[in-house]
């Protein structure tokens, strides 16, 4: 992916799938995934909040709110920050769901990513509280059975939504029977 050493500017030689070694200073450069986050916001009626992307990649497609983790942030802190930036709301009660590996194509470069997906269950309609940030076009609640999976920006977000809804619906059904 990268051709030059970040330490001395020498050429990088690929040694393994993830290890590149500088031909001049022998610096070891590991190609690791960029950490990111996403939050599934669902209400007690099983409505899921999705956001429409304003910029490439996948401009105009639906997505889960979230983004990339900044230096010195925990997964949880970054998720809460991203939701505040994108939706203008403070979410505190988030729970870890699952992680997904993917590739994020940006300006002709494919970056491997690892996304920590969290969820929160709200009792109310969150839409009136939302103040859309500068990187999304729209926020909308979808009934869980009406999610436009063919218009979801990334395959891993489709997988996360399907996995979560399957798990969530199963838990809710078991609780209703008890």
C-alpha positions in Angstrom: 0.0 0.0 0.0 2.6 2.5 1.0 5.9 2.7 -0.8 8.2 4.9 1.4 9.4 4.6 4.9 7.8 7.0 7.4 11.1 7.3 9.3 13.7 7.9 6.6 11.9 8.1 3.2 13.6 4.9 1.9 11.8 2.3 -0.1 9.6 -0.2 1.7 9.8 -3.9 0.7 6.9 -6.2 1.4 7.9 -9.1 3.7 4.5 -10.5 4.7 0.9 -9.5 4.1 1.1 -6.9 6.9 4.9 -6.2 7.3 7.0 -3.9 5.2 10.7 -3.3 5.9 12.7 -0.2 4.9 15.5 -1.1 2.5 17.6 1.7 4.0 17.1 1.9 7.7 15.3 -1.5 8.3 12.4 0.2 10.0 9.5 -2.3 10.3 6.2 -0.8 9.1 3.1 -2.9 10.0 0.0 -2.3 8.0 -2.7 -2.5 10.6 -6.4 -1.7 10.4 -7.7 1.8 11.3 -10.1 1.6 14.3 -13.6 2.9 13.8 -16.9 2.8 15.6 -20.6 2.7 14.8 -23.7 3.0 17.0 -27.0 1.2 16.5 -29.7 3.4 18.0 -32.9 1.5 18.4 -36.1 2.5 20.3 -38.5 0.3 22.2 -40.7 0.0 19.0 -37.7 -1.5 17.2 -37.2 1.6 15.0 -33.5 2.0 14.0 -31.9 5.4 13.3 -29.9 5.6 10.1 -28.0 8.6 8.7 -27.6 9.5 5.0 -23.9 10.2 4.1 -23.1 13.6 2.7 -19.6 12.8 1.3 -17.8 10.1 -0.5 -17.3 7.3 -0.1 -20.9 6.2 -0.6 -22.4 9.6 -0.7 -26.2 9.5 -0.5 -26.3 6.0 1.1 -27.6 5.2 4.5 -25.2 4.3 7.3 -25.0 3.9 11.0 -23.7 7.0 12.8 -20.0 6.7 13.8 -16.6 7.3 12.6 -12.9 7.0 13.2 -11.2 6.8 16.6 -8.8 9.7 17.4 -5.5 9.4 19.2 -5.9 8.9 23.0 -9.6 8.0 22.8 -11.2 4.8 24.0 -13.7 3.0 21.8 -16.6 4.3 24.0 -15.3 7.9 24.1 -15.0 8.0 20.4 -18.5 6.6 19.8 -20.0 9.2 22.2 -18.0 12.0 20.5 -19.0 10.9 17.0 -22.7 10.8 18.0 -22.4 14.3 19.5 -20.7 15.6 16.3 -23.0 13.9 13.8 -26.4 14.1 15.6 -25.9 16.9 18.3 -27.1 14.6 21.1 -25.3 13.2 24.1 -25.6 9.4 24.4 -24.2 7.9 27.6 -25.7 4.4 27.9 -23.9 2.5 25.1 -23.2 -1.2 25.1 -20.7 -3.1 23.0 -22.2 -5.5 20.4 -19.6 -6.8 18.0 -16.7 -5.9 15.8 -16.4 -6.1 12.0 -13.4 -6.0 9.7 -13.7 -4.1 6.4 -11.9 -1.9 3.9 -12.6 1.8 3.6 -11.8 3.2 0.2 -10.9 6.9 0.3 -9.4 9.0 -2.5 -8.1 5.9 -4.3 -6.5 4.3 -1.2 -8.0 1.2 0.4 -7.6 1.3 4.2 -8.3 -1.8 6.2 -10.6 -1.0 9.2 -11.9 -2.6 12.3 -15.2 -1.3 13.5 -16.4 -1.6 17.1 -20.2 -1.6 16.9 -22.1 -0.4 20.0 -25.9 -0.1 20.6 -28.2 1.9 22.7 -31.9 1.4 23.3 -34.0 4.6 23.6 -37.5 4.9 25.0 -38.5 7.9 23.0 -38.3 9.2 19.5 -34.8 10.6 19.2 -35.5 12.6 16.0 -36.8 15.8 17.6 -33.5 16.1 19.6 -31.2 15.7 16.6 -29.2 18.6 15.2 -27.6 17.2 12.0 -23.9 17.7 11.8 -22.0 18.8 8.7 -21.2 15.3 7.4 -24.6 13.9 7.1 -27.6 14.8 4.9 -30.4 13.3 6.9 -31.3 11.2 9.9 -34.3 8.9 9.8 -36.0 6.2 11.9 -36.7 3.0 10.0 -39.0 0.1 11.2 -36.6 -2.8 11.6 -38.5 -4.7 8.8 -38.3 -1.7 6.5 -34.5 -1.0 6.6 -33.3 -0.3 3.0 -30.5 -2.9 3.2 -29.7 -2.4 -0.5 -29.0 1.3 0.2 -26.7 0.8 3.2 -23.3 2.2 2.5 -21.0 -0.6 3.7 -21.4 -4.4 3.7 -20.2 -4.7 7.3 -22.9 -2.2 8.4 -25.5 -4.4 6.7 -24.1 -7.4 8.5 -24.0 -5.5 11.9 -27.7 -4.4 11.5 -28.8 -7.9 10.5 -26.8 -9.6 13.3 -28.1 -7.1 15.9 -31.7 -7.2 14.8 -31.7 -11.0 14.7 -30.2 -11.0 18.3 -32.4 -8.2 19.5 -35.6 -9.6 18.1 -34.8 -13.0 19.5 -34.2 -11.6 23.0 -37.3 -9.4 22.9 -39.4 -12.5 21.8 -38.0 -14.6 24.6 -38.7 -11.8 27.1 -42.3 -11.5 25.9 -42.8 -15.3 26.4 -41.6 -15.1 30.0 
